[in-house]
Structures are given as C-alpha cells and as structure tokens.
Amino acid sequence: MTSDVNVPYWIFSIGAGLGVLLIGLGVFIVCRALAGTLGRLNGTLDEVDRQIAALGAPVAETLGHVGGIADSADAAVARLTGVIGILETVAGAVGKTTSLAGEALSPAIVNVGAALTGVTAGLRRLVNGKRGDSHE
C-alpha cells in the first residue's frame, strides 16, 4: 500500500496549530485578567476622584480664609512700615534738637563759667583788698 500522505508533515502541522491555539488561549486569559485588574483600578480611581471632588469646597473655603489672614497681615505690615518711618523721622528730629540744644547751651555755660570766674575774682579783690594774687 502506497499512500501519498506524509504523516510527519501532518503531525507537525497539527502540533503547530495546537501550539498556536494554546498560545492564543494563554494571551486571551492574560488579557482577560488584565481587563479585570484595570476595571478594579478604574473603580478605585473613580472613588478617589469622588472624594477629592467632595474635599474641593472645604479646601477652597479654607484657602480663602488663609488668603484673608494673609491680606490682613500684609496690611498690618504696611501700617507698621509707615509707623517705623514716622518714628525714624521723630528720632532724627530729636537728634537734631539735642544737637541744637547742645550747641545753644555750650556758649551759655562757657559764658556763665566766665562770669562766675569774674565774680569770684572781684569778691577776692574785695575781701583781700589787693589788686594782685591772693597768695602773696
């Protein structure tokens, strides 16, 4: 019996076909598992998004309150800057007044000292009765 059928060829072809079928089935199972995992991840992300959206209004209100506090602090710093400027001006004026007072009083004190020296010299002459030095 002679047959034109090549048995090793058919075995190889059927084996290759079954191998490709099993590889495709494995890829299908992996993709199915990945789809389930990504579906759960999508649900988790939706829940996180919902919770963040619920927090949006209180966070915005808190940030508005913090912004108001920062504005108040800025206004207070601006007022303090103005007060500091005024105090510096007053300190400069006091310094000038002190300088002027010192300049005005220094000659008067010298003049008073000279007058006292003259008066004491006159009294010494009056008491001693001499024109010269009292130590002679």
Secondary structure as a PSIPRED ss2 file (coil, helix, strand):
# PSIPRED VFORMAT (PSIPRED V4.0)

   1 M C   1.000  0.000  0.000
   2 T C   1.000  0.000  0.000
   3 S C   1.000  0.000  0.000
   4 D C   1.000  0.000  0.000
   5 V C   1.000  0.000  0.000
   6 N C   1.000  0.000  0.000
   7 V H   0.000  1.000  0.000
   8 P H   0.000  1.000  0.000
   9 Y H   0.000  1.000  0.000
  10 W H   0.000  1.000  0.000
  11 I H   0.000  1.000  0.000
  12 F H   0.000  1.000  0.000
  13 S H   0.000  1.000  0.000
  14 I H   0.000  1.000  0.000
  15 G H   0.000  1.000  0.000
  16 A H   0.000  1.000  0.000
  17 G H   0.000  1.000  0.000
  18 L H   0.000  1.000  0.000
  19 G H   0.000  1.000  0.000
  20 V H   0.000  1.000  0.000
  21 L H   0.000  1.000  0.000
  22 L H   0.000  1.000  0.000
  23 I H   0.000  1.000  0.000
  24 G H   0.000  1.000  0.000
  25 L H   0.000  1.000  0.000
  26 G H   0.000  1.000  0.000
  27 V H   0.000  1.000  0.000
  28 F H   0.000  1.000  0.000
  29 I H   0.000  1.000  0.000
  30 V H   0.000  1.000  0.000
  31 C H   0.000  1.000  0.000
  32 R H   0.000  1.000  0.000
  33 A H   0.000  1.000  0.000
  34 L H   0.000  1.000  0.000
  35 A H   0.000  1.000  0.000
  36 G H   0.000  1.000  0.000
  37 T H   0.000  1.000  0.000
  38 L H   0.000  1.000  0.000
  39 G H   0.000  1.000  0.000
  40 R H   0.000  1.000  0.000
  41 L H   0.000  1.000  0.000
  42 N H   0.000  1.000  0.000
  43 G H   0.000  1.000  0.000
  44 T H   0.000  1.000  0.000
  45 L H   0.000  1.000  0.000
  46 D H   0.000  1.000  0.000
  47 E H   0.000  1.000  0.000
  48 V H   0.000  1.000  0.000
  49 D H   0.000  1.000  0.000
  50 R H   0.000  1.000  0.000
  51 Q H   0.000  1.000  0.000
  52 I H   0.000  1.000  0.000
  53 A H   0.000  1.000  0.000
  54 A H   0.000  1.000  0.000
  55 L H   0.000  1.000  0.000
  56 G H   0.000  1.000  0.000
  57 A H   0.000  1.000  0.000
  58 P H   0.000  1.000  0.000
  59 V H   0.000  1.000  0.000
  60 A H   0.000  1.000  0.000
  61 E H   0.000  1.000  0.000
  62 T H   0.000  1.000  0.000
  63 L H   0.000  1.000  0.000
  64 G H   0.000  1.000  0.000
  65 H H   0.000  1.000  0.000
  66 V H   0.000  1.000  0.000
  67 G H   0.000  1.000  0.000
  68 G H   0.000  1.000  0.000
  69 I H   0.000  1.000  0.000
  70 A H   0.000  1.000  0.000
  71 D H   0.000  1.000  0.000
  72 S H   0.000  1.000  0.000
  73 A H   0.000  1.000  0.000
  74 D H   0.000  1.000  0.000
  75 A H   0.000  1.000  0.000
  76 A H   0.000  1.000  0.000
  77 V H   0.000  1.000  0.000
  78 A H   0.000  1.000  0.000
  79 R H   0.000  1.000  0.000
  80 L H   0.000  1.000  0.000
  81 T H   0.000  1.000  0.000
  82 G H   0.000  1.000  0.000
  83 V H   0.000  1.000  0.000
  84 I H   0.000  1.000  0.000
  85 G H   0.000  1.000  0.000
  86 I H   0.000  1.000  0.000
  87 L H   0.000  1.000  0.000
  88 E H   0.000  1.000  0.000
  89 T H   0.000  1.000  0.000
  90 V H   0.000  1.000  0.000
  91 A H   0.000  1.000  0.000
  92 G H   0.000  1.000  0.000
  93 A H   0.000  1.000  0.000
  94 V H   0.000  1.000  0.000
  95 G H   0.000  1.000  0.000
  96 K H   0.000  1.000  0.000
  97 T H   0.000  1.000  0.000
  98 T H   0.000  1.000  0.000
  99 S H   0.000  1.000  0.000
 100 L H   0.000  1.000  0.000
 101 A H   0.000  1.000  0.000
 102 G H   0.000  1.000  0.000
 103 E H   0.000  1.000  0.000
 104 A H   0.000  1.000  0.000
 105 L H   0.000  1.000  0.000
 106 S H   0.000  1.000  0.000
 107 P H   0.000  1.000  0.000
 108 A H   0.000  1.000  0.000
 109 I H   0.000  1.000  0.000
 110 V H   0.000  1.000  0.000
 111 N H   0.000  1.000  0.000
 112 V H   0.000  1.000  0.000
 113 G H   0.000  1.000  0.000
 114 A H   0.000  1.000  0.000
 115 A H   0.000  1.000  0.000
 116 L H   0.000  1.000  0.000
 117 T H   0.000  1.000  0.000
 118 G H   0.000  1.000  0.000
 119 V H   0.000  1.000  0.000
 120 T H   0.000  1.000  0.000
 121 A H   0.000  1.000  0.000
 122 G H   0.000  1.000  0.000
 123 L H   0.000  1.000  0.000
 124 R H   0.000  1.000  0.000
 125 R H   0.000  1.000  0.000
 126 L H   0.000  1.000  0.000
 127 V H   0.000  1.000  0.000
 128 N H   0.000  1.000  0.000
 129 G C   1.000  0.000  0.000
 130 K C   1.000  0.000  0.000
 131 R C   1.000  0.000  0.000
 132 G C   1.000  0.000  0.000
 133 D C   1.000  0.000  0.000
 134 S C   1.000  0.000  0.000
 135 H C   1.000  0.000  0.000
 136 E C   1.000  0.000  0.000
